[in-house]
């Protein structure tokens, strides 16, 4: 299915919902034949803030073994899928900080001609899912990247209703990542890898 596609899954997660989707995407990528790097971005919040939230502290401990993303992970990849919880309808500061470190690669033209896509989690329905993904994708335009979004290219997208990317509503931490989000994540990943493989074969 693929031509040696290298997929980087780079995400931020505070309480674990975005991390769960990231792992689902990484597993789907490996199943599709890609070489996958699963990376979290560095945490910016102070230890006191993390410790004050039981779920946040628990996830920080549980994800301690996940490597921290480096610009070299993006340079390595043929396809990059970014993930973030929404923050006031926008990308989390942690993921945005990582994206801002890519300036050197951008200046050297090393972010262009790669496949990019994204996923998002929110606490509430209509809590900024589409606006967060659109904000994320603004950076991809500057990269000269190739956006590969799921659109309505599979029946699973008519179930979750989000053509911009995989999304999940955690309802303030009470809704586990469900089969709808997992199915969407699989389709999005397979589509990104398929297009990246075609580009790599053609270029």
Secondary structure, DSSP 8 states (H G I E B T S, - for coil): --SS-EEEEEE--SSSHHHHHHHHHHHHHHHTT-EEEEEE----S-HHHHHTSHHHHHHHHHTTTS-B--HHHHHH-SEEEEEEEEETTEE-HHHHHHHHTTHHHHHTT-STT-EEEEEEEESSTTSSHHHHHHHHHHHHHHHT-EE---TT-STTHHHH--TTSEEEE-TTTTS---HHHHHHHHHHHHHHHHHHHHHHHH-
